[in-house]
Amino acid sequence: MIDLRSDTLTRPTDAMRRAMAAAEVGDDVFSEDPTAIRLQEVVAERLGKEAALFVSSGVMGNQLAVRLHTRPGDEVVCEAGCHIANYESAASAALWGVQLRTVEGSRGHLSAADVENAIRPGHYWEPQPRVVALENTHNKAGGVVLRHPDVLAIERVARARGLAFHCDGARIWNASVATGIPERDLVAPFDTVSVCLSKGLGAPVGSVLVGPTELISEARRYRKMLGGGMRQVGLLAAAGLHALEHHRDDLAVDHENARRLASGLASIRGVSVDPDRVETNIVMFDVPDRAATEVVARLKEAGVLVAAFARHTLRAVTYRDLGRADIDAALIAVARALAA
Ligand SMILES: *Cc1c(COP(=O)(O)O)cnc(C)c1O
């Protein structure tokens, strides 16, 4: 089976497992786990922020940020296809009493004018806008890298209106590798950033929330409240450190494989995809004449797993456990399955 459903499917390598087994640990609820502390220092440094907190998932990182920047009755301005609005079980509403003001972007991109128009004046009878949240790379739009000038222009709008600025940087590593712009420069405009170690970087578990020391201390309290205070968590943090050191640069290979996959798909009858739109490791492709769910089932029989994202849209993601040969084999299987 060639599993293209998600880059979260990466398995820890033997070297990563050795690093985990050898990790020095302590009780992280007492802030005494040296490996978790080191991971937090390394990530804060890499992202150019004061402080960092290791958390169990990207959802927890984002939701801690929502909590830090809001109170009940407040509003988050974000792009309509973003993870916070679509894949976090309505946590902002369910946990924090916060509503999302979703703005329809163009393939994941928002302009400063889009954001400005979505920020309410803030009359007392309105939801109170408190934070603008962007996603880089944008998952649902197909691993799209935000344009840095757009981000800077949106930051100016947010600052002018006194709003905080959060980045869901689950795949900020991919954005950095794709553009050659260091992560710290990509996230410099933001107050808080949540990054995933468990996607293409290949750690089994974990995300990190970074930001100002004061906010991150507060986040530690809310993490505990959510049941996210973990004990000898250095075992997991060691995997994250190993991933950053040894896997980050390899993301370029995933990007190459994604382009190869998209070019191959483009030549299969019944598939519609523009390979030039593949910027990182995610390939969104359309099957205009068929239901996406039917194609998922058919490809599964042919030994290829992909995910249905809309009625006629599928997602395939490349990651380090899949080589070029797997991509070529997947293409042959897809072509056969769709010809049948
Ligand atoms: C995967 C992902 C997350 C977090 O997911 P978890 O499964 O909770 O780690 C957040 N944002 C984006 C854009 C993602 O792709």
The ligand as an SDF file (V2000), in Angstrom:
LIG
                    3D

 15 15  0  0  0  0  0  0  0  0999 V2000
   -1.8470   19.1250   11.1810 C   0  0  0  0  0  0  0  0  0  0  0  0
   -2.1540   20.5570   11.3320 C   0  0  0  0  0  0  0  0  0  0  0  0
   -2.3930   21.1200   12.5850 C   0  0  0  0  0  0  0  0  0  0  0  0
   -2.3730   20.3670   13.8880 C   0  0  0  0  0  0  0  0  0  0  0  0
   -2.7270   19.0770   13.8560 O   0  0  0  0  0  0  0  0  0  0  0  0
   -2.5170   18.0300   15.0410 P   0  0  0  0  0  0  0  0  0  0  0  0
   -2.9870   16.8070   14.4150 O   0  0  0  0  0  0  0  0  0  0  0  0
   -3.3530   18.5060   16.1640 O   0  0  0  0  0  0  0  0  0  0  0  0
   -1.0700   18.0190   15.4090 O   0  0  0  0  0  0  0  0  0  0  0  0
   -2.6370   22.4680   12.6450 C   0  0  0  0  0  0  0  0  0  0  0  0
   -2.6320   23.2130   11.5370 N   0  0  0  0  0  0  0  0  0  0  0  0
   -2.4010   22.7220   10.3270 C   0  0  0  0  0  0  0  0  0  0  0  0
   -2.3670   23.6180    9.1470 C   0  0  0  0  0  0  0  0  0  0  0  0
   -2.1650   21.3640   10.1720 C   0  0  0  0  0  0  0  0  0  0  0  0
   -1.9410   20.8610    8.9580 O   0  0  0  0  0  0  0  0  0  0  0  0
  1  2  1  0
  2  3  1  0
  2 14  2  0
  3  4  1  0
  3 10  2  0
  4  5  1  0
  5  6  1  0
  6  7  2  0
  6  8  1  0
  6  9  1  0
 10 11  1  0
 11 12  2  0
 12 13  1  0
 12 14  1  0
 14 15  1  0
M  END
$$$$
